Amino acid sequence: MKVFGVLVVTIQLALSHAALDWLDAVIIDNYNAENIAEAQFQGNQISEVSLHEEPLPPPPDVKDAAKYARYIVHYSSWGSLSHISWQPFTTALPIARAYSISDGPIGKGNGVPYFLMTIRDNEMQDIVKDPRASLTCSLAQSNFCRDKAYDPEDPRCSQVILTGKFAFIPNNTAEWKIAENAMYSRHPIMKTWPKSHDWQFAKLFIRRILLVNYFGGNKYPSVESYFKADPVVYSEENPFNNVNFS
């Protein structure tokens, strides 16, 4: 009888787990369906998100470091944010994580990388303790490098590293509205994320800029020249980009 009782309990537990799995699947399907429906409702901006599928305008001349850095940031949908960790097993070590970014609607970027974050993330709790951070953006995420068969490490598959301090933007301020427009115009699905997660807009105060966009080493455009540059004014297709990598 004991064996039979154990068997019954085991079957009941299995059925319970199966029922919970089924319920989770239903909830997830419903949640995804709602998100998709909402995203389709906001479909007038969806096309701006899929930049990796759309051809980018020709980049600026590689010699114009400030404008090239702005170009990369403006046409990046995400970047890798690096900081010092205070989490168990990685305490005091550098770690990085990819986050969605935007410096504004297409053609109207201001050069400031904005984020939508939740303080519930361990990484954000790290940054509150030590706001020093670096953001790496690369054209490897676009079709630019793929069309030219550039490896992501090829210096012509350009990347920029912005270093500075991370900061949350106070709610309902003028810059909060700028950040909201920047993020939602490029990532409209974010409007449907659960409000219970306490999402907050944030930005990186840029203090140093490192650019890799051709052979010959790094370039260091000043922050002042970076913000004065206009990423929407392009040069002709740069012939240097057609040089074979050797």
FENURVEN-V980708 format. One record per residue. RES is the residue in one small letter. PHI is phi in degrees with one decimal (999 if undefined). PSI is psi in whole degrees, 0 to 359 (* if undefined). Layout:
# FENURVEN-V980708
res: (RES	RES)
phi: (PHI	PHI)
psi: (PSI	PSI)
This chain:
# FENURVEN-V980708
res: (m	k	v	f	g	v	l	v	v	t	i	q	l	a	l	s	h	a	a	l	d	w	l	d	a	v	i	i	d	n	y	n	a	e	n	i	a	e	a	q	f	q	g	n	q	i	s	e	v	s	l	h	e	e	p	l	p	p	p	p	d	v	k	d	a	a	k	y	a	r	y	i	v	h	y	s	s	w	g	s	l	s	h	i	s	w	q	p	f	t	t	a	l	p	i	a	r	a	y	s	i	s	d	g	p	i	g	k	g	n	g	v	p	y	f	l	m	t	i	r	d	n	e	m	q	d	i	v	k	d	p	r	a	s	l	t	c	s	l	a	q	s	n	f	c	r	d	k	a	y	d	p	e	d	p	r	c	s	q	v	i	l	t	g	k	f	a	f	i	p	n	n	t	a	e	w	k	i	a	e	n	a	m	y	s	r	h	p	i	m	k	t	w	p	k	s	h	d	w	q	f	a	k	l	f	i	r	r	i	l	l	v	n	y	f	g	g	n	k	y	p	s	v	e	s	y	f	k	a	d	p	v	v	y	s	e	e	n	p	f	n	n	v	n	f	s)
phi: (999	-63.2	-62.7	-62.3	-63.4	-62.3	-63.1	-62.5	-61.6	-61.7	-63.6	-62.5	-64.2	-61.8	-64.3	-63.1	-63.8	-62.9	-65.0	-65.9	-61.0	-63.5	-64.8	-60.2	-62.6	-64.1	-61.8	-63.6	-61.1	-64.5	-62.8	-63.5	-61.5	-64.7	-64.4	-63.8	-61.6	-64.7	-64.7	-66.8	-63.5	-97.4	-60.8	-64.4	-113.9	-60.0	-61.6	-69.2	-75.7	-83.8	-66.4	-68.9	-99.8	-104.3	-66.4	-80.2	-61.8	-55.4	-74.4	-65.5	-61.3	-62.6	-75.5	-90.7	-62.1	-64.0	-66.2	-65.8	-62.4	-62.1	-59.4	-62.8	-62.4	-63.8	-98.2	-99.7	-91.1	-152.9	-150.5	-100.2	-96.1	-107.5	-159.8	-90.7	-87.0	-121.3	-86.5	-57.3	76.2	-131.3	-57.0	69.6	-107.5	-76.1	-136.1	-142.1	-150.4	-78.9	-135.8	-69.1	-137.5	-165.8	-105.0	138.5	-57.6	-55.6	84.1	-133.8	-73.1	-106.9	91.0	-86.9	-77.3	-103.4	-135.0	-124.6	-125.8	-122.7	-68.0	-70.5	-68.0	-59.8	-63.8	-69.0	-65.3	-61.0	-68.2	-62.7	-74.1	-141.8	-75.9	-64.9	-157.4	-130.0	-118.0	-106.8	-123.6	-135.4	-71.7	-62.4	-80.6	-103.0	-84.3	-58.3	-74.9	-65.0	-63.2	-97.6	58.1	-86.6	-67.9	-55.0	-88.7	-59.4	-60.7	-76.2	-83.3	-61.8	-144.5	-131.5	-118.4	-101.3	-117.9	177.5	-121.5	-86.7	-148.7	-81.1	-96.7	-56.5	-62.2	60.8	-95.6	-61.2	-72.2	-58.1	-68.3	-64.8	-64.2	-60.6	-64.3	-62.3	-72.7	-71.1	-70.9	-101.8	-134.0	-60.3	-61.9	-61.4	-62.0	-95.7	-66.9	-56.6	-67.5	-65.8	-84.5	57.6	-67.5	-135.5	-80.4	-146.0	-152.3	-109.8	-75.1	-79.4	-120.7	-141.5	-132.2	-123.1	-119.6	-121.3	-139.8	-170.8	-65.7	111.6	105.9	-72.7	-123.1	-129.7	-64.1	-72.8	-63.5	-62.1	-67.9	-60.8	-76.2	-80.5	-71.1	-112.8	-72.6	-87.6	-94.2	-108.0	-87.1	-66.1	-50.7	-73.1	-63.4	-61.4	-70.1	-97.0	-72.3	-67.1	-78.5	-141.0)
psi: (324	318	317	318	317	320	317	315	319	316	319	318	318	316	322	315	320	319	319	319	317	318	318	318	319	315	315	317	316	318	314	319	319	318	317	317	318	318	321	325	328	23	348	343	356	321	332	337	325	52	332	346	348	143	134	152	155	142	163	171	140	338	340	82	318	313	323	320	317	320	313	312	316	323	19	132	342	165	167	116	120	144	178	130	145	19	156	145	345	19	129	13	151	136	165	155	143	135	150	142	168	138	10	170	156	128	358	29	147	1	346	122	118	155	164	112	162	136	351	337	137	324	322	326	325	312	331	323	322	98	359	133	160	141	123	126	140	146	357	339	350	183	356	309	323	318	329	4	37	130	147	335	348	127	339	342	79	149	154	142	116	125	139	217	136	141	141	146	127	140	145	26	173	318	329	319	324	315	319	313	320	311	314	332	330	338	65	336	337	334	337	358	146	126	340	347	1	54	141	142	146	172	169	120	111	128	334	147	129	125	135	112	5	174	153	3	178	158	149	74	147	157	322	313	328	312	340	338	150	108	351	345	114	152	176	164	125	121	336	333	346	1	134	138	128	*)
